[in-house]
Amino acid sequence: MSETAPPEIWKPPRLVAGTGDIYQTSISKSHEREENALNGKFGNQLDYRSVVSKTDKAGSNVFRSVEWTADGTSLVAVTEDNFIRTFIAPPSLLSSPTPHHLLPYSVTPTPATPFTTSLYPFFTLSDPSTTQLLTSLHSQPIHLRNLLYPHITASYPLIHPTTEKYLTPHSLLWTTAAAHFLAGTDSQIHLFDVSRYNSGPLETFTTGKKRKPAKGRGGINNFFSSSTLQSSTDDSNVRSIISALSLHHQNNVLAAGTFSRRVLLYSSPYQDGVLTNIINLNSPKTHLQFKNSPGNIKGNGITNISFTENGNHLIVSERRSNMVFIYDLRYPREVWTVLVGRKADTNQKLGVTYCPSYGSGNSRMDNVVVAGGTDGVVRVWTPFESYKEEEEGYLTPNRKFVAARDPVTAVAVHPCGEVLATGSGQRKAVNLQEETESESESEEEEEEEEEKKEAVEERKRSWASGVESEFDAGDPEEDMVGAAAKLTGDGVWDNGVRVWVL
């Protein structure tokens, strides 16, 4: 049985682009830095203040999510300051000897931070009619926005029939052909027709009511029956927020994850769909199966679900959980395996993604899971390889590298599989230091910085030669994050986007 490459001969990804220190400060200061950069030598001369109003916000400008567009030309990031930024990858991204400095091509304002977003699956930068994004905000309709122009293309009201209040989707998902989209709210999934502007959903399916359905009523209602699902399964009455949606692009199976730690599986996202199975992460069998696994097996609600390329497995991740569950959908009653060591025991949503292809050349791997942690480390698992080393049903990461000093909130693999984008940030209650310090303090800091750089270089040399093979807190990669591309900022927050060649 072959084994994975030893960590001492595996080299971490190479940093090729980043946002630098622009956002590594308070929201108000990051806006000033961004305006200066956009109006500078390498900026696009965007009329910044016509889009971004002046603010005195002192909070951290966390990058909440980062995604590649379908054509692979751009990165779309949602940030804490209620803006959606579009970064276009430079043509010389892979060939430049030094890392590029990323600046937003467009900045799209939103009245509040979106609960969730969904990029148009046929996004093409050269065709402005496709540069669309769905957004969900509190007490507002679902909006379709064009990322190249600061206006709303279409609205889709989602209103409670009794209270007449807006329902807020916690998940949005385009269908395969992008003629419809789905929105997940509290115990409901709604189907919208994109062409019906200013109209509500075509159909609404209720996953559960406060009262359980009467016993003895077997059978399964149609997916969008606008009534409570009734089944002989005890778990069929699922009343919880639909927090994650995923659709397999070939067989059209829909998976809906909830904050109550259940996954509902449907045969189709349309009116003819029926419930085929329910996965319950609260199952006593699951707890018994992994009672000896490292870390707490119980999370705080599903945040991400993904189908594997062949549709046979489902990957499920949660808040406040260091584990990622993988289910074989042919035998969904028990966990197929668990990925451990994620470092995600937090309510903050951290990045997790499945990718059919990861890396390039001899280091290319198929069907991997990539996740970010609170420690700023990106970890990679290969659960479907024949050489996987499994212990009591769980797997540890094959590879890992430090991507940030703050939690990694997003991991996005380019469609080609050879480039990885990461987003980072964290809300911190700290007192920012005054920018004007005494001369003696500055000299002491410079001396400490020089000593630190020398130590980093020494550790990098020893690490490259294979002396330090273990990846721990003392590994030189931890300092290489900022040292390699001078992406160190104020030292308070590490908010930003970084792009790596795998």
Buried (B, 14 or more C-beta within 10 A) or exposed (E): EEEBEEBBEBEBBEBBBBBBBBBBBBBBBBBBBBBEBBEEEEBEEBEBEEEBEEEEBEBBBBBBBBBBBBBBBBBBBBBBBBBBBBBBBBEEBBEEEEBBBBBBBBBBEBEEBBBBBBBBBBBBBEEEEBBBBBBBBEEBBBBBBBBBEBEBBBEBEBEEEEEEEBBBBBBBBBBEEBEBBBBBBBBBBBBBBBEEEEEBBBBBBBBBEEEEBEEEEEEBBBBBBEEBBBBEBEBBBBBBBBBBBBBBEEEBBBBBBBBBBBBBBBBBBBEEBBBBBBBBBEBEEBEEBBEEBBBEBBBBBBBBBBBBBEBBBBBBBBBBBBBBBBBBBEEBEEBBBBBBBBBBBBEBBBBBBBBBBBBBEEBEBBBBBBBBBBBBBBBBBBBBBEEBEEEEBBBBBBBBBBBBBBBBBBBBBBBEBBBBBBBBBBEEEEEEEEEEEEEEEEEEEEEEEEEEEEEBEEBBEEBEEEEBEEBEEEBBBBBBBBBBBEBBBBEBBBBBBBBBBB
